[in-house]
Amino acid sequence: MKRGGRTRRVFKWAGLMGCALLLIVWVASYWVVLYPKWLKVECTWFVGLGHGYVECYYPAGVLTHRTGFLFGRIMGRRPNWWPGVQRTSGPGGASCWYVGVPLWLPFLAAALPTGVLWHRDRRPPPGHCQACGYNLTGNTSGVCPECGEPI
């Protein structure tokens, strides 16, 4: 048995489920925009989800009160494929920050290591050495001639 097989299997399946969840949230965010309706001027920060983006405003209440709307209007019209960071000045010269991260970035960050784990755990077909994948057709010695592992 390989060392770390159970742990790798858990991470592999957790990564697959996480990627599936991120993909569902990413696609659904184009139809359902999630941000609190209770946002008030005294709120310090806000994180919302919409149009394929996770967006954060700080201080949210000041920024929302000043502009009156959220989700990309501050940054102007642009495709939602790239991360965005912008500093604007609020009432009284206070700094207000907008940070937007497209959901394909966390999806990619989860999908790459998950794909590597799935690729590393692929098994050779029957009739091949389970250690190196060498074709053992016709081998009667009981030992893999490629890597020396017992069959």
Backbone hydrogen bonds, N-H to C=O, Kabsch-Sander energy under -0.5 kcal/mol:
donor,donor_aa,acceptor,acceptor_aa,energy
5,G,2,K,-1.2
8,R,4,G,-2.6
9,R,5,G,-2.1
10,V,6,R,-2.4
11,F,7,T,-2.5
12,K,8,R,-2.6
13,W,9,R,-2.3
14,A,10,V,-2.6
15,G,11,F,-2.5
16,L,12,K,-1.8
17,M,13,W,-2.4
18,G,14,A,-2.7
19,C,15,G,-2.6
20,A,16,L,-2.3
21,L,17,M,-2.5
22,L,18,G,-2.7
23,L,19,C,-2.4
24,I,20,A,-2.2
25,V,21,L,-2.6
26,W,22,L,-2.7
27,V,23,L,-2.5
28,A,24,I,-2.7
29,S,25,V,-1.9
30,Y,27,V,-1.2
31,W,28,A,-1.6
32,V,28,A,-2.6
33,V,31,W,-0.5
34,L,32,V,-0.5
34,L,49,L,-3.2
35,Y,33,V,-0.7
39,L,36,P,-0.7
43,C,40,K,-1.5
46,F,57,Y,-1.7
48,G,55,E,-2.8
49,L,34,L,-2.5
50,G,53,Y,-2.3
51,H,29,S,-2.5
53,Y,50,G,-1.3
54,V,101,V,-2.3
55,E,48,G,-2.4
55,E,53,Y,-0.5
56,C,99,V,-2.7
57,Y,46,F,-2.2
58,Y,97,W,-2.3
60,A,57,Y,-0.7
61,G,43,C,-1.5
63,L,59,P,-1.9
64,T,60,A,-3.2
65,H,61,G,-2.5
66,R,62,V,-2.0
67,T,63,L,-2.3
68,G,64,T,-3.0
76,G,72,G,-0.8
78,R,76,G,-0.6
82,W,79,P,-0.7
84,G,100,G,-2.5
86,Q,98,Y,-2.6
88,T,86,Q,-0.5
88,T,96,C,-3.0
90,G,88,T,-0.5
90,G,94,A,-4.4
93,G,90,G,-1.7
94,A,91,P,-1.0
96,C,88,T,-3.2
97,W,58,Y,-4.0
98,Y,86,Q,-2.5
99,V,56,C,-2.5
100,G,84,G,-3.1
101,V,54,V,-2.7
103,L,52,G,-2.6
105,L,102,P,-1.6
107,F,103,L,-1.7
108,L,104,W,-2.6
109,A,105,L,-2.5
110,A,106,P,-1.6
111,A,107,F,-2.8
112,L,108,L,-2.3
114,T,110,A,-1.4
115,G,111,A,-2.8
116,V,112,L,-2.1
117,L,113,P,-2.3
118,W,114,T,-2.4
119,H,115,G,-2.3
120,R,116,V,-2.5
121,D,117,L,-1.5
122,R,119,H,-1.1
128,H,125,P,-1.2
129,C,134,Y,-2.8
133,G,129,C,-1.7
136,L,127,G,-2.6
139,N,136,L,-2.2
144,C,149,E,-2.8
148,G,144,C,-1.8
151,I,142,G,-2.7
